[in-house]
Amino acid sequence: MKNELIQNAIDNLLEMFRTQDFPAQTAYMIIRRRFGDVRPCDKWSLGNRLLMLASGSTDCRGYGQWAQAGRQVKSHSKALYIFAPVLVKAQREYEDPDIDIAAPRITSFRLIPVFRYEDTTGKPLSVYDYTPPQLPPLFEVAARLGVSVTYQPFDGKALGRYRPGTKEILLSEISALTLYHELAHHIDESIQPIKAGRLAEAELVAEYSAAVLCAIQGISGYENSTYNYLKAYSTGKDPQSVLRSIMSVASRVEQIVHIVLDSVAMPAEACLTETVIQSIPA
């Protein structure tokens, strides 16, 4: 029965991708930072925030800013340098005081040292829990497969991330599709390490696996965005090339979906869709 459910979901999705006949699209439910949960880095440019994320942290501050928060930078900690613009106030071009002067212009950048939260010690910071009140179906599968899931505010770049080194999934969006995408990365990585040469293929596998898991459970509204995501990672951009790219990873997708469904505690004869829906945590 399980094989039939998976195959039907794959076939129905392929037909939908081929005909471009998509149901009404559902918007992503992006997590925003709560009132009071503010950090200096929230005002940084996207480039500086990406530098911070690349360092393995989600909170970096200057030495004095950490002191104000009741924390001290550990001895011998290395600073991360971000870029701050040097602004020069423009001269008034007209004598008329009612005419606004031009906006300040950037003349150069200066480097500012900041330190990661992980390199500080002292007073604990306030912790805000962004876990949604209703978790997506199959949420418990992540723990059974040895991966932790944490919800956090959107950083302006990725709705979800998987960190293979620590086996962590970080989510900034609460739909099932995003969870399944990152969970598929975890399973795919455990089957065969994802190296630089197969990053595009890994994204095809993850998104298609997520779509199949949603289709099996009757979750809809993601198909159009999923097709566009798959198209972005396909070897060609025309519809036939996209379909060929999708079909080229079908066997790995089936393997990943099987692993997920095998991790769901349920009687073998039970209806999969009904059992999964009933297993959603309260």
Secondary structure, DSSP 8 states (H G I E B T S, - for coil): -HHHHHHHHHHHHHHHHHHT---------B----TT---GGGGS-HHHHHHHHHTT-S-EE-HHHHHHTTEEE-TT---EEEEEEEEE----SSS-TTS-----EEEEEEEEEEEEGGGEEES---------SS--TTHHHHHHTT-EEEE----SS-SEEEETTTTEEEESB-SHHHHHHHHHHHHHHHHS---GGGHHHHHHHHHHHHHHHHHHHT--S-HHHHHHHHHHTSS--SHHHHHHHHHHTHHHHHHHHHHHHHTS---TTS-HHHHHHHT---
